[in-house]
Every structure is written in C-alpha cells, then in structure tokens.
Amino acid sequence: RTGDNINGRNITVYINDIQVQKTQTTDGKLSFQYAVDNNNTFTIRAVFDGDDIYDQNETSLEYKDYIATLTSKLTVGTNGPIFVNESLIISGTF
C-alpha cells in the first residue's frame, strides 16, 4: 500500500551519495531545506530502511534542470601612469 500518509517514519536523504538529512515523516511527507553550492547535476535519494510494519523502500531523482548562478562583478585597475622598466600596482575587487 502506498499513499497512506504514514507518520513518524525515519527517512534518510542523500545528495550524490552523501547523507544530508535524516528526518521523520509528517502526514506521510518529508520536507527540509538544502543549500545548493554549485550548478552541477545532482542526484537526490531518499531511503526508508523498513520496520516491523512496512518494507524497506527507496527512490531517487537526478536533477538536471538549470540552476542559476549568483551574479559576480570583477574589476581591475592600476595605480596611475605606466612607464617602461618601472613597477606598477595592479589591484582589483570581486
């Protein structure tokens, strides 16, 4: 049977095979926040180990959609007039 709104069962969630959360179901659902740290494809896998009432089960999803990157601004400059055979200072911000 599925879709029975099973409460209080431990679900372990993995991102690219690294455990990121262990949570209990509420009204048959799980929810938590996860901070994505790059814009690469990743796999989400949720695992229920089973218990004396319900069988073990797991599911996964490969997330391939576009993940927006953050805006960045990089500037560079020099310390003034540039002369041959003299040092100059190059500076920048990011």
C-alpha positions in Angstrom: 0.0 0.0 0.0 1.2 3.5 -0.8 -0.1 6.9 -0.2 -1.3 6.0 3.3 0.1 9.2 4.9 2.5 7.2 7.1 3.7 9.3 10.1 6.8 9.2 12.2 9.0 7.0 10.0 12.7 7.9 9.6 13.7 8.8 6.0 17.4 9.3 5.2 18.1 11.7 2.3 21.4 11.6 0.3 22.7 14.1 -2.3 25.3 12.5 -4.6 25.5 9.6 -2.1 26.4 11.9 0.8 23.9 11.8 3.7 22.4 15.3 4.2 19.4 14.7 6.3 17.6 12.2 8.5 14.0 13.3 9.1 10.7 11.9 10.1 7.6 11.9 8.0 4.6 14.1 8.9 1.3 13.3 7.3 3.3 11.0 5.0 5.6 13.8 3.8 9.1 14.9 4.4 10.4 18.4 3.9 13.7 20.2 4.7 15.9 22.9 3.3 19.1 22.2 1.4 21.6 24.8 0.2 22.8 24.0 -3.3 26.5 25.0 -3.5 27.1 24.7 -7.3 25.2 24.4 -10.6 26.1 20.8 -11.4 23.6 18.0 -12.0 23.0 16.1 -8.7 21.1 13.0 -7.5 18.7 13.1 -4.6 18.0 9.7 -3.0 15.5 9.1 -0.2 15.7 5.8 1.8 13.3 4.2 4.2 15.1 1.2 6.0 11.8 -0.5 6.8 10.4 -1.6 10.1 8.1 -4.3 11.5 5.1 -3.0 9.6 6.5 -1.6 6.3 9.1 -2.9 3.8 12.3 -1.1 3.0 12.0 1.3 0.1 14.0 4.0 -1.7 13.6 6.3 -4.6 15.9 8.8 -6.4 15.8 11.7 -8.8 18.6 13.1 -11.0 18.2 16.9 -11.0 19.3 18.2 -14.4 17.4 21.4 -14.7 19.1 24.8 -14.9 20.4 26.1 -11.6 21.0 29.9 -11.7 24.4 31.0 -10.6 25.0 34.1 -8.5 25.9 37.4 -10.1 29.6 38.4 -9.8 31.5 41.6 -10.6 35.2 41.7 -11.1 37.2 44.9 -11.6 40.9 45.6 -12.1 43.0 48.8 -12.2 46.4 50.3 -11.9 48.0 52.9 -9.6 48.5 55.6 -12.3 50.7 56.3 -15.3 52.7 53.3 -16.5 56.3 53.6 -17.5 58.7 51.2 -19.2 61.0 49.4 -16.7 59.1 50.7 -13.6 56.8 48.7 -11.3 53.1 49.3 -11.1 50.4 48.2 -8.7 47.6 46.2 -10.2 44.6 45.9 -7.9 41.1 44.5 -8.1 37.9 43.8 -6.4 35.5 40.8 -6.6 
